[in-house]
Structure formats: C-alpha cells, structure tokens
Amino acid sequence: MSDESKTVTKMLHDLLDERNYKDLKEFCCSENNQNQVVENGWDILTTLINHLKANTVDEQNLKIFQEVFIHVAKTSNPKEIILGLLEQFDPMIVLDIVELLLPPLNIVMDTLMHSDKSHHCYNLNMAFSSLVYYCESLNVPTYEQFDPLEDQAELLEELKIARYIEKCIDLARSALKIIKDQFSRNLIHATHFKAVKEEVMLFICGLMERISVLNVVHHEDNESNDTGQEMHVEKAAQNLTSMAISLHPAWSLWKDQTWKRFLPNNRQMVKEELDKIRNARACLLYILCASCSFQDQLPQIMNVQFAFSCCISAILTFLKATNPTKVHKGLTICRFVTNRLEPLSLQSSYLTQELKIVHIQHPARSLLEAAVSIATQCPSKTLRQRSAQFLTKFVNKFAWSDRFHLVFYLINTVEHSGVVGHMTVYFKDKLAEILQGEPPLGSHVFLKPSNFEKLLRKCIALPQGSETDLLSEYDRIMASLNLLRFLFLRDTNNKTGIWEQVPTIEIQFLNLLRTDINLSRMHFREELKKQSLPVKGEQAPTPEFTINGVSLPSLPPKHRVQMLQSAIHSFDMMQTVCIRVQEIMDKKPTELQTAP
C-alpha cells in the first residue's frame, strides 16, 4: 500500500471512529479528492463495509454510506471495483448492508455492459453467481403449520428473500436491456446474444429455486385478498417468470428437454446444481399454472397427453420433497393439468415412452406412489386430503385397461388401510358403472375372470388372518365388506363371476373375520370391565394394550374408557355388515344366469 493510500485509509478510519459521516461523504464525493477515490475505491468499500459490520448505523446515515458507494461505483475503474463489490456478498454480512451495494453494483454492471462487450458472459456469470450464492444463504421459514387453505401473513424470512430477489431482477433487467439494444443494432453476434441469454436463464433458475421453497400464493383465491396488500413473494415469482418468458416463449418452457438448450452447455454441472435447476423449472411451471397472469401464454393447442407428460418430472420433483410448500406446488400443477384431461384420455404406455428420456421408468406408478406417500405421511391435513383425491381422479384419466392395472398395483403394494379402502371403493364404483347397463368400451378388462378374481382376493385379504388388528385395518375391511354387499345385491346375473367366489370368500375372509371380531370384542370388553370396576386408586390397564398404535396406559382413565367403547362399537358395526353380506350370499338366486 502506497503512502497516499495509507493516508486515505487513516483519514477514513478517523472519520468513522468519530461517526462523522457527513465529512466522510464530503471527502469521498469531493472533486478535489477524485483521484484518491479512484485509486483507492476498493479499499474505501472494504473500510466502510467493515465499519457497518462492527457498528449499528441508523437509517438516515445508511443512505450516506450508499451515496458514497454509488459515487465510488461511478468514478472507479469498473473492472476493478466490481471485484470489490462482489467480495462483499458474503453470507456473514447481513442483508441490510448487502442491499446498500446493489445500486452501485447495478451501475458498474451497466458500465461494463456498454464498454466491455467481449466479456459480457464473464461479467454476468461473475455477478450472477455471487448474487445467487448470497440468496441461498438467507434463512428460509420452516412452515411447520402450513395449510394452503388458511390465509397466512408473509413471514419475515419470506419478505427478506423476496425483497432481495426483486432488486436482483432489476439489476439483471438493466444489463439485459443494454445487451438487447446492442443486438438489435448488430453490435454483437447472434451466437454471443444466445450465450448471454443462457447466463441470464441460469441466473433465473438460481433465484427461482429459492422461490420454490417459499409459500408463493398466500391466498389460493386471489379475489379473497381484499386487504390491498401486495404479496411480495408472489410478485417476485411473477417477475422472474416474466423475465424467463421475455427470453423464451412460455410454450418452449413447458417441455423438460428444451431447457437443456436454454442453459450453458459449456460447463459440467454436478448433481446438486442439476437438482436446483429441476426445482427451478418445477416452480416456474407452478407459477404458469397458478397465476392468472400467465395462463393466456400457455399452449392452447397441444395434445393433452403430451402436455401432461411434459409436467410429470416437475410434478415428481415437488411431490417427493419434504418441504410442504413444494408439495402444495406439486399438487397444484397436478390439479391444473389433470383438470384439462378428459376421462380415458391417458395411456400408460405413451407416458412410459415419453418419459424414458428423463429416466422415469413407470411415470404413472411413480406419481401414484408419491401421492400415496403424501396422503399417509404429510403433516398437513389439507395436503393429505388433496393427495388422496388425486389418486382416484388421476386413475380415472386412463383407459380401462390401465385403470385396472393401476388399481391392482395400489391395492397390492400399499400397506396403509385408508388408501387401500379408498381404492377398493373406487373399484366398486367402476363395477357399478360397468353393471349399470351396456358396459363401457374397454371395460371388459375388469370382468375378465382371472383379473376380477385376482383383484377381489387382494381386496378381501386379511393381512394377518384371524389375528389381524381390526382397528388399524378398519377402513380396508369395511370397504371390502361394502364391495361384497354391493356385488351380491347388484350382480344377480353373475357378470363379474362373484357367485363363483363364494367358497373362497367364506373360507378366506368371512370366517376369519368373524373369529377375529369375536376375539377382539371379548378382549376389549374384558379391558373395559377392568377399567370400569370401582376400586381404590387408579386401575392400571394391561401394559401391552394398544389401540391404533396408542398405548392405553398413556391415556387418562376417562379417555381409556371412551376409546375402548369406541373400539367395541367399531367391532359391532363390522359384524353387522358381515352378517348382512352372509345373509345376501345365503339367498343365492335360484335361477342364476351365467354371464356370456
């Protein structure tokens, strides 16, 4: 460091120690000291930032610091001062300080875009990577109580990220505007402009990935937001999407493979970077689907199967996430695209062929597996319900043969009683549709003897025979009993072949179920009697006694009695339906007609 530089640095330290910010500004912005400021711009930035990091400065004086930063940016060598500015985008520096540097960085970037055309991509990449890196360091809300149906005020962490992203967008737009103007005047080549767009698109992906972990739409019904307050995260997401559409038409952003042409192909990306790009694309599709502002720019004339296949990888990216806002976004995309599909319009073989290129072997199954996982494990009740609704709605979009195979796959592989019961009800509804009159074209796959028998046996199977936990399997068993009751009442002509399955149903299901009901009810009545005895002190329940996974000893005495009574009532309900099914079976039509 030269003597002159040491003198400037000492003067700055003295003024800062005295908190004499007005004289500091006068020294740095005075024309008399112009040469010193130009030569020591980097040191001035570093000295002032270090002071801000170590001291609390009020808002009015912060404006003085920003004015100094802007002056240094305007007067210093842009190729040098940009390095000094970007060096300060350190996760250890608080956002309030970093935001002071964005306007001067904008000035420097604009200067470089005008004066250094040959290094557009280098300067953009250097600036954008620093901006995204800092954005990734900002804290993200946990969303422990997230529910998309509830209007939620924006959280402080959301506001900070949205505010930062908006300023980054302004910077990128300014630089891109200059480059577009140069391209329109033939000052740069088309290949050069393409490379610039790739850098900007990569920058958009970096910021959009951050948006993907936030709650974007705080009011599902936009009309419900009558407070007049603009949602900052939603605005930032829409502005990012608008920038992407300004580079590439919305329809071209719809397909997964086209993104490869929009991003730099001269650098090798690691898995983490590729995952971020997938999340960014999924979030952009969500904005296109969820925001009314962009729906008129979506493909209006497109094969529905093709349009849906383009979304599957994005949907899976979000449905497999643990972040509830991502799950919500994935289900929103699902709802948007499936609502535009007609029943019977999808074919599993077509989706499998289309998705081979992105290495998704069984796209339909993969979507259903992800939905089942959400329906059974997601903390949000709303998201669980929406996922369960999606299961049958999605299966209904397929041709009859695919419907059968998907229903069988779910009932055969899923262990959750509620989901199996839900799909058993769907199976019953499809049979009702077939038996109602003339069978729909292609529905014969459900009536094929081997198929019907195979699926029926899966529906009525008791996981542990006569020792099955009836309460944990209640939904599944009641759905199976109602299926049998429906078939024996409706299918008097034996179109399904249900009457030929009577011996199997009695031996493998009803007899075992009756035994299980009687044993379970007896066991619970004994425990209830034990809890109801008027004895001194608290009556301790059987240590290993559990109800639906809840240990009875862990409950207060009053709740123990209530749970035991409720369980016995469930056994009674189950037995009532079981008896009814047996009565209907015993009244087998005397002149049963066999379906041709």
GUKOLTI-674499 format. One line per 2 residues: number of its first residue (from 1); their letters; for each residue x, y, z of C-alpha. Coordinates in steps of 0.1 Angstrom, whole numbers, plus 5000, padded with zeros to 4 digits. Each point is the difference from the previous one (the first is absolute). Example, Ala and Ser with C-alpha at 12.3 -4.5 7.8 and 13.67 -1.06 7.14 Angstrom:
1	as	5123:4955:5078 | 5014:5034:4993;
END
This chain:
1	ms	5000:5000:5000 | 5014:5034:4990;
3	de	5004:5029:5024 | 4971:5018:4984;
5	sk	4978:4970:5004 | 5010:4997:5036;
7	tv	4991:5037:5005 | 4966:4995:4984;
9	tk	4993:4969:5021 | 5011:5017:5032;
11	ml	4977:5030:4993 | 4971:4977:4994;
13	hd	5006:4982:5032 | 5002:5032:5020;
15	ll	4967:5013:4985 | 4983:4967:5006;
17	de	5013:4998:5036 | 4985:5034:5006;
19	rn	4968:4990:4983 | 5005:5031:4978;
21	yk	4981:4986:4971 | 4992:5033:4983;
23	dl	5037:5009:4997 | 5006:4964:4988;
25	ke	4976:5006:4972 | 5015:5034:4992;
27	fc	5035:4985:4998 | 4990:4971:4978;
29	cs	4977:5020:4977 | 5021:5032:4997;
31	en	5015:5007:4966 | 5033:5010:5017;
33	nq	5004:4964:5012 | 4989:4983:4968;
35	nq	5033:4985:4991 | 5005:4986:5035;
37	vv	4965:4984:4999 | 5006:4985:4966;
39	en	5033:4985:5011 | 4987:4987:5033;
41	gw	4965:4990:4992 | 5003:4964:5010;
43	di	5016:5010:5034 | 4973:5026:5006;
45	lt	4973:4974:4995 | 5017:4975:5023;
47	tl	5006:5025:5027 | 4964:5013:5000;
49	in	4985:4965:4999 | 5022:4989:5029;
51	hl	4987:5030:5020 | 4964:4991:4992;
53	ka	5006:4964:5011 | 5014:5011:5033;
55	nt	4977:5029:5008 | 4963:5008:5000;
57	vd	4991:5028:4976 | 4966:5016:4998;
59	eq	4980:5001:4968 | 5008:5036:4992;
61	nl	5037:4995:5002 | 4997:4967:4980;
63	ki	4989:5022:4971 | 5032:5019:5003;
65	fq	5020:4968:4997 | 4980:4990:4969;
67	ev	5006:5033:4984 | 5037:4995:5006;
69	fi	4999:4965:4985 | 4981:5013:4969;
71	hv	5026:5028:4995 | 5029:4976:5003;
73	ak	4982:4977:4975 | 4996:5029:4975;
75	ts	5035:5013:5002 | 5022:4969:5006;
77	np	5013:4975:4974 | 4970:4977:4994;
79	ke	5021:4969:4993 | 5017:5004:5034;
81	ii	4972:5014:5022 | 4976:4972:4989;
83	lg	5023:4975:5018 | 5000:5022:5031;
85	ll	4962:5001:5000 | 4995:4963:4994;
87	eq	5024:4992:5027 | 4976:5014:5025;
89	fd	4971:4976:4990 | 5011:4978:5029;
91	pm	4974:4980:5020 | 5015:5014:5032;
93	iv	4989:5035:4990 | 4964:5009:5009;
95	ld	4975:5007:4972 | 4995:5037:5010;
97	iv	5037:5006:4991 | 5000:4979:4969;
99	el	4970:5019:4987 | 5020:5032:5001;
101	ll	5023:4985:4975 | 4974:4990:4974;
103	pp	4995:5035:4984 | 5038:5006:4996;
105	ln	5004:4965:4986 | 4972:5008:4975;
107	iv	5019:5031:4989 | 5033:4981:4996;
109	md	4982:4972:4981 | 4984:5024:4976;
111	tl	5033:5017:4994 | 5017:4967:4992;
113	mh	4971:4989:4977 | 5006:5032:4980;
115	sd	5038:5000:5000 | 5010:4964:5001;
117	ks	4979:4982:4975 | 5024:4971:4994;
119	hh	4998:4990:5037 | 4962:5002:5005;
121	cy	4997:4964:5010 | 5029:5000:5023;
123	nl	4988:5031:5019 | 4964:4988:5001;
125	nm	5011:4966:5013 | 5022:5015:5027;
127	af	4973:5024:5012 | 4971:4976:4998;
129	ss	5018:4971:5017 | 5008:5023:5030;
131	lv	4965:5013:5002 | 4985:4965:5000;
133	yy	5026:4987:5024 | 4990:5027:5025;
135	ce	4963:4994:4994 | 5005:4963:5009;
137	sl	5014:5010:5033 | 4969:5019:5011;
139	nv	4979:4982:5026 | 4969:4981:4988;
141	pt	4968:4996:5021 | 4993:4964:5013;
143	ye	4962:5001:4993 | 4992:4975:5028;
145	qf	4963:5010:5000 | 4996:5005:4963;
147	dp	4964:4998:4986 | 4993:5014:4966;
149	le	4963:5006:5009 | 5009:5025:5027;
151	dq	5009:5036:4992 | 5034:5005:5014;
153	ae	5019:5032:5004 | 5034:5001:4983;
155	ll	5028:4990:5024 | 5030:5022:5006;
157	ee	5024:4975:4983 | 4977:4999:4969;
159	lk	5000:5038:4998 | 5037:5002:5002;
161	ia	5006:4975:4973 | 4973:5015:4978;
163	ry	5014:5035:5004 | 5035:4989:4992;
165	ie	4989:4981:4969 | 4980:5030:4987;
167	kc	5032:5021:5002 | 5020:4973:4982;
169	id	4974:4998:4973 | 5002:5038:4995;
171	la	5038:4997:4996 | 4997:4971:4975;
173	rs	4973:5018:4980 | 5021:5031:4997;
175	al	5030:4981:4987 | 4979:4979:4976;
177	ki	4983:5031:4986 | 5034:5015:4990;
179	ik	5011:4967:4984 | 4967:4996:4981;
181	dq	5004:5035:4987 | 5035:4992:4988;
183	fs	4987:4969:4983 | 4972:5019:4983;
185	rn	5026:5024:4986 | 5022:4971:4988;
187	li	5028:5009:5024 | 5002:4964:5013;
189	ha	4996:4967:4982 | 4970:4977:5004;
191	th	5022:4973:5015 | 5013:5025:5025;
193	fk	4964:5010:5009 | 4990:4964:5004;
195	av	5028:4995:5025 | 4988:5030:5019;
197	ke	4965:4987:5002 | 5013:4967:5013;
199	ev	5018:5018:5029 | 4968:5020:5008;
201	ml	4979:4968:4999 | 5025:4983:5024;
203	fi	4996:5030:5023 | 4962:4998:4998;
205	cg	5003:4963:5010 | 5021:5008:5030;
207	lm	4975:5026:5013 | 4970:4979:4990;
209	er	5014:4970:5020 | 4999:5023:5031;
211	is	4964:5009:4992 | 4991:4963:4998;
213	vl	5005:4996:5038 | 4978:5029:5009;
215	nv	4962:5004:5003 | 4993:5019:4967;
217	vh	4963:5004:5000 | 4987:5009:5035;
219	he	4964:5002:4987 | 4989:4971:4978;
221	dn	4971:5020:4988 | 5016:5033:4989;
223	es	4967:5018:5004 | 5001:4992:5037;
225	nd	5029:5023:5005 | 4980:5032:5005;
227	tg	5026:5016:5023 | 5016:5019:4971;
229	qe	5034:4987:5012 | 5021:4986:4972;
231	mh	5016:4966:5007 | 5037:5005:4996;
233	ve	5010:4964:4994 | 4973:4996:4974;
235	ka	5011:5032:4983 | 5037:4989:4999;
237	aq	4990:4966:4986 | 4979:5017:4973;
239	nl	5028:5024:4991 | 5024:4971:4997;
241	ts	4976:4981:4978 | 4995:5031:4978;
243	ma	5037:5003:4995 | 5002:4964:4990;
245	is	4971:5004:4975 | 5018:5031:4986;
247	lh	5028:4977:4990 | 4980:4970:4989;
249	pa	4963:4995:4992 | 4980:4984:5028;
251	ws	4992:4969:4978 | 5037:4993:4996;
253	lw	5005:5001:5038 | 4973:4973:5004;
255	kd	5021:4971:4988 | 5028:4986:5021;
257	qt	5025:4993:4972 | 4999:5035:4985;
259	wk	5015:5014:5032 | 5033:4984:4991;
261	rf	5002:5023:4970 | 4994:5031:5021;
263	lp	5028:4994:5025 | 5038:5002:4995;
265	nn	5012:4967:4985 | 5037:5008:5003;
267	rq	5002:4992:5037 | 4996:4967:5019;
269	mv	4974:5002:5028 | 5000:4978:5031;
271	ke	4969:4983:5013 | 4992:5027:5025;
273	el	4999:5026:4972 | 4978:4978:4978;
275	dk	4976:4995:5029 | 4997:5038:5005;
277	ir	4992:5004:4963 | 4973:4973:5003;
279	na	4985:5018:5030 | 5002:5033:4981;
281	ra	4982:4986:4970 | 4974:4984:5021;
283	cl	4994:5033:5018 | 4998:5019:4967;
285	ly	4973:4975:4988 | 4982:5006:5033;
287	il	4999:5038:4994 | 4988:4994:4965;
289	ca	4972:4978:5012 | 4990:5019:5032;
291	sc	5002:5036:4989 | 4972:5014:4978;
293	sf	5026:5024:4985 | 5017:4973:4979;
295	qd	4972:4975:4992 | 4993:5017:4967;
297	ql	5036:4994:4990 | 4998:4962:5005;
299	pq	4997:4976:4971 | 4963:5002:4988;
301	im	5002:4974:4973 | 5020:4970:5011;
303	nv	4995:4963:5004 | 4987:4996:5036;
305	qf	5021:4969:5006 | 5031:5018:4987;
307	af	4993:5030:5022 | 4995:4978:5030;
309	sc	5032:4980:4993 | 5020:5032:4999;
311	ci	4989:5008:5036 | 5006:4966:5016;
313	sa	5037:5004:5009 | 4992:5035:5015;
315	il	4971:4986:5020 | 5021:4971:5014;
317	tf	5028:5024:5009 | 4975:5018:5024;
319	lk	4979:4971:5011 | 5031:4981:5013;
321	at	5012:5030:5020 | 4997:5004:5037;
323	np	4993:5037:4999 | 4962:5004:5003;
325	tk	4999:5031:4977 | 5017:4979:4973;
327	vh	4975:4972:5005 | 4972:5026:4996;
329	kg	5015:5013:4968 | 5003:4965:4986;
331	lt	4963:4992:5008 | 4990:5033:4985;
333	ic	5017:4991:4967 | 4983:4966:5002;
335	rf	4966:5016:5004 | 5006:5025:4972;
337	vt	5011:4975:4974 | 4976:4971:5010;
339	nr	4970:5024:4999 | 5008:5004:4963;
341	le	5000:4963:4993 | 4969:4981:4990;
343	pl	4993:4966:5016 | 5016:4971:4981;
345	sl	5023:5025:4982 | 5033:4986:5014;
347	qs	5019:4969:4992 | 5027:4987:5023;
349	sy	5021:4986:4971 | 5001:5035:4984;
351	lt	5012:5017:5032 | 5026:4973:5005;
353	qe	5014:5005:4965 | 5000:5038:5004;
355	lk	5017:5000:5034 | 5028:4975:4990;
357	iv	5022:5029:4990 | 4999:5014:5036;
359	hi	5005:4965:5015 | 4966:4996:5016;
361	qh	4991:4964:4994 | 4964:4999:5012;
363	pa	4987:5036:5001 | 4964:4991:5009;
365	rs	5011:4977:5028 | 5026:5026:5012;
367	ll	4973:5027:5002 | 4977:4977:5019;
369	ea	5028:4989:5024 | 5008:5036:5008;
371	av	4964:5009:5005 | 4996:4970:5024;
373	si	5030:5011:5020 | 4985:5035:5004;
375	at	4965:4987:5008 | 5014:4978:5028;
377	qc	5030:5020:5014 | 4996:5038:4993;
379	ps	4994:5020:5032 | 4975:5023:4982;
381	kt	4964:4986:5001 | 4991:5020:4969;
383	lr	5029:4987:4980 | 4992:4964:5011;
385	qr	4964:5004:4989 | 5009:5015:4966;
387	sa	5025:4973:4994 | 4975:4973:5007;
389	qf	4975:5017:4977 | 5026:5001:4973;
391	lt	5005:4962:5001 | 4965:4991:4986;
393	kf	4998:5031:4979 | 5033:4991:4983;
395	vn	4992:4963:4995 | 4967:5011:4984;
397	kf	5018:5018:4972 | 5014:4967:4987;
399	aw	4986:4975:4976 | 4981:4971:5016;
401	sd	5029:4975:4997 | 5023:5024:5017;
403	rf	4975:5008:5027 | 4998:4963:5009;
405	hl	5038:4996:5002 | 5005:5032:5020;
407	vf	4972:4991:5025 | 5015:4965:5004;
409	yl	5035:5015:5004 | 4989:5023:5028;
411	in	4979:4974:5019 | 5027:4975:4996;
413	tv	5029:5022:5012 | 4987:5026:5023;
415	eh	4998:4990:5037 | 4980:5030:5013;
417	sg	4965:4988:5008 | 4984:5034:4991;
419	vv	5015:5001:4966 | 4992:4963:4992;
421	gh	4964:5007:5012 | 4998:5031:4978;
423	mt	5011:4980:4969 | 4977:4972:5009;
425	vy	4971:5025:4999 | 5013:5012:4966;
427	fk	5000:4963:4988 | 4963:4997:5012;
429	dk	4991:5033:4982 | 5015:4987:4967;
431	la	4981:4967:5003 | 4968:5020:5007;
433	ei	5007:5019:4968 | 5005:4968:4980;
435	lq	4970:4982:5014 | 4976:5029:4996;
437	ge	4992:4993:4964 | 5020:4994:4969;
439	pp	5036:4997:5011 | 5022:5028:4989;
441	lg	5024:4993:4972 | 5032:4983:5013;
443	sh	4985:4994:5035 | 5000:4962:4994;
445	vf	5035:4999:5015 | 4983:5004:5035;
447	lk	4977:4971:4992 | 5026:4976:4987;
449	ps	4998:4970:5025 | 5037:4999:5008;
451	nf	5002:5038:5004 | 4969:5002:5022;
453	ek	5010:4971:5022 | 5035:5013:5004;
455	ll	4989:5035:5010 | 4971:4988:5022;
457	rk	5023:4977:5020 | 5024:5029:5006;
459	ci	4970:5021:5013 | 4988:4975:5024;
461	al	5033:4987:5013 | 5005:5003:5037;
463	pq	5037:5009:5006 | 5004:4977:5031;
465	gs	4970:4978:4995 | 4979:4996:5032;
467	et	5026:5019:5020 | 4997:5032:4979;
469	dl	4999:5033:5019 | 4964:5009:4991;
471	ls	5002:5036:5011 | 5031:5008:4980;
473	ey	4986:4982:4970 | 4964:5013:5005;
475	dr	4998:5021:4969 | 5013:4973:4978;
477	im	4976:4973:5015 | 4969:5021:4999;
479	as	5007:5010:4963 | 5004:4963:4992;
481	ln	4967:4990:5018 | 4982:5028:4982;
483	ll	5015:4988:4967 | 4987:4965:5006;
485	rf	4966:5013:5011 | 4997:5021:4969;
487	lf	5010:4972:4976 | 4977:4973:5015;
489	lr	4971:5025:4998 | 5007:5014:4966;
491	dt	5016:4972:4980 | 4971:4975:5000;
493	nn	5010:4989:4965 | 5035:4992:5011;
495	kt	5017:5022:4974 | 5030:5004:5022;
497	gi	5001:4964:5011 | 4996:5010:5037;
499	we	4977:4971:5008 | 5027:4976:4990;
501	qv	5022:5015:5026 | 4976:4993:5029;
503	pt	5020:4971:5015 | 5033:5020:4998;
505	ie	4983:5030:5016 | 4986:4979:5029;
507	iq	5031:4981:5007 | 5027:5027:4995;
509	fl	4981:5030:5011 | 4967:4998:5019;
511	nl	5008:4970:5022 | 5033:5015:5010;
513	lr	4984:5034:5005 | 4973:4987:5023;
515	td	5025:4982:5021 | 5021:5032:5002;
517	in	4971:5022:5009 | 4988:4977:5028;
519	ls	5035:4996:5015 | 5007:5038:4998;
521	rm	4967:5010:5014 | 5003:4976:5029;
523	hf	5035:5012:5007 | 4989:5037:5000;
525	re	4970:4993:5021 | 5021:4984:5026;
527	el	5023:5030:5001 | 4970:5024:5001;
529	kk	4986:4981:5029 | 5033:5002:5018;
531	qs	5001:5037:4995 | 4964:5005:5012;
533	lp	5004:4981:5033 | 4996:5023:5030;
535	vk	5034:4993:5017 | 5021:5023:5021;
537	ge	5025:5019:4981 | 5005:4999:4963;
539	qa	4995:4967:4982 | 5031:4993:4980;
541	pt	4993:4986:4965 | 5018:4970:4985;
543	pe	5035:5014:4993 | 5001:4988:4963;
545	ft	4965:5011:4992 | 5000:5023:4970;
547	in	4972:5015:4978 | 5011:5012:4965;
549	gv	5035:5002:5012 | 4992:5021:5031;
551	sl	5010:4984:5033 | 4970:4998:5023;
553	ps	5020:5006:5032 | 5012:5034:4986;
555	lp	4964:5013:5000 | 4979:5015:5028;
557	pk	4975:4975:5015 | 4970:5018:4984;
559	hr	5016:4999:4965 | 5008:4963:5004;
561	vq	4963:4992:5006 | 4990:5021:4970;
563	ml	5025:4984:4977 | 4990:4965:5011;
565	qs	4963:5007:4995 | 5007:5015:4966;
567	ai	5020:4970:4990 | 4973:4976:5010;
569	hs	4975:5020:4980 | 5022:4997:4970;
571	fd	5000:4962:5004 | 4962:5000:5003;
573	mm	4998:5020:4967 | 5023:4977:4983;
575	qt	4981:4969:5011 | 4967:5016:4989;
577	vc	5012:5004:4965 | 5017:4965:5001;
579	ir	4966:4984:5010 | 4983:5020:4972;
581	vq	5024:4987:4974 | 4996:4964:5012;
583	ei	4962:5004:4998 | 5001:5012:4964;
585	md	5024:4972:4991 | 4977:4974:5015;
587	kk	4971:5013:4978 | 5018:4991:4968;
589	pt	4976:5004:4971 | 4984:4966:4991;
591	el	5001:5007:4963 | 5034:5016:4998;
593	qt	5010:5010:4965 | 5036:4997:4991;
595	ap	5014:5029:4980 | 5010:4991:4965;
END
